Amino acid sequence: MPGGLRELKKQQTRQAISDTATRLFMERGFEAVTIADIAAAAQVAKMTVTNYFPRKEDLALDHHEALTGSLARPVAERRPGESALAALRRAFLDAVQRHEPVVGFSGPAFVRMIAGSPALIARMREINDQRESALAETLAAETGAAPGDLAPRAAAALLAAAHRTLFQRVMDLTLTGMDQDEIAADVTSAANEVFDLLESSLSGYAVR
């Protein structure tokens, strides 16, 4: 099989496993579903599942890599004259308008699955910690911070906390049955309020 077709086949297999696992998790609850259940439903071997997804939690949180880099990337790609805060505000509001999963948009069943699973809640905390660390590293590099300088880590902590708060807002509103357009309108207003709170301390930090 040519390399391109082989890679496509692997991507299709990975997506099929993820989709099957998510369906089972939402139907039965995360803890109640085993790797063997997923393998049987996806018609693959258990080892195939674990080869693609070494951690069961990442079968449910298949976009964890995008989430981990979702703060560092806009800062690294910020526009001339734009601060880290301004870049992250712009990126967040754009993602809200597109109803992207990276800022919390998903269906009620998916949100209930996460909210009902201690393992998934713990994994989300871990991903958020990784996201904050990635942002701190990017801020340090972008500002030329000296080793041991706490400013990049402190700024990353504030910015990551803002995003965690808004992500949770999206999830909470999803559980109320509000549709995505209504959630987007609410969270846009909330985001501006949250980011405005950081303006006095971070508006002049990491300006390109």
MOJO-V418863 format. One record per backbone hydrogen bond with DSSP energy under -0.5 kcal/mol. CO is the residue of the C=O (numbers start at 1). NH is the residue of the N-H. E is the energy in kcal/mol with one decimal. If there is no record, write none. Layout:
CO:NH:E, CO:NH:E
This chain:
2:6:-2.5, 3:7:-2.5, 4:8:-2.0, 5:9:-2.5, 6:10:-2.1, 7:11:-2.3, 8:12:-2.5, 9:13:-2.3, 10:14:-2.6, 11:15:-2.4, 12:16:-2.3, 13:17:-2.3, 14:18:-2.4, 15:19:-2.9, 16:20:-2.3, 17:21:-2.7, 18:22:-2.6, 19:23:-2.1, 20:24:-2.2, 21:25:-2.9, 22:26:-2.4, 23:27:-1.8, 24:28:-2.8, 25:29:-2.5, 29:33:-0.7, 30:33:-1.1, 34:38:-2.0, 35:39:-2.7, 36:40:-2.4, 37:41:-2.3, 38:42:-2.5, 39:43:-0.9, 39:44:-2.4, 45:49:-1.6, 46:50:-2.1, 47:51:-2.1, 48:52:-1.6, 49:53:-2.6, 55:58:-0.9, 56:59:-1.7, 56:60:-0.7, 57:60:-0.8, 57:61:-2.1, 60:62:-0.7, 61:64:-1.4, 63:67:-2.1, 64:68:-2.5, 65:69:-1.5, 67:70:-1.2, 69:73:-2.1, 71:75:-1.2, 72:76:-2.5, 73:77:-1.9, 75:78:-1.3, 79:82:-2.2, 82:208:-2.0, 83:87:-2.3, 84:88:-2.3, 85:89:-2.5, 86:90:-2.4, 87:91:-2.5, 88:92:-2.4, 89:93:-2.6, 90:94:-2.2, 91:95:-2.1, 92:96:-2.3, 93:97:-2.0, 94:98:-1.3, 95:100:-2.3, 96:99:-1.3, 100:103:-1.4, 100:105:-1.6, 101:104:-2.1, 107:111:-2.1, 108:112:-2.7, 109:113:-1.9, 110:114:-1.9, 111:115:-2.9, 112:116:-1.9, 114:117:-1.7, 116:118:-0.5, 117:121:-2.2, 118:122:-2.3, 119:123:-2.0, 120:124:-2.4, 121:125:-2.0, 122:126:-2.1, 123:127:-2.6, 124:128:-2.5, 125:129:-2.3, 126:130:-2.3, 127:131:-2.5, 128:132:-2.3, 129:133:-2.2, 130:134:-2.4, 131:135:-2.1, 132:136:-2.5, 133:137:-2.3, 134:138:-2.0, 135:139:-2.8, 136:140:-2.3, 137:141:-2.2, 138:142:-2.8, 139:143:-1.9, 140:144:-0.8, 140:145:-2.0, 146:149:-2.3, 150:154:-2.8, 151:155:-2.8, 152:156:-2.3, 153:157:-2.2, 154:158:-1.9, 155:159:-2.5, 156:160:-2.8, 157:161:-2.0, 158:162:-1.8, 159:163:-1.8, 160:164:-2.5, 161:165:-2.3, 162:166:-2.0, 163:167:-2.6, 164:168:-2.3, 165:169:-1.6, 166:170:-2.1, 167:171:-2.0, 168:172:-2.9, 169:173:-2.4, 170:174:-2.0, 171:175:-1.8, 172:176:-0.6, 173:176:-0.7, 173:178:-1.3, 174:177:-1.4, 179:183:-2.4, 180:184:-2.6, 181:185:-2.0, 182:186:-2.2, 183:187:-3.0, 184:188:-2.1, 185:189:-1.6, 186:190:-2.3, 187:191:-3.0, 188:192:-2.0, 189:193:-1.8, 190:194:-2.6, 191:195:-3.2, 192:196:-2.0, 193:197:-1.2, 194:198:-0.6, 195:198:-1.0, 195:199:-0.6, 196:199:-1.0, 196:200:-0.5, 198:201:-0.7, 198:202:-2.6, 199:203:-2.0, 202:85:-0.5, 202:205:-1.5, 205:84:-1.5
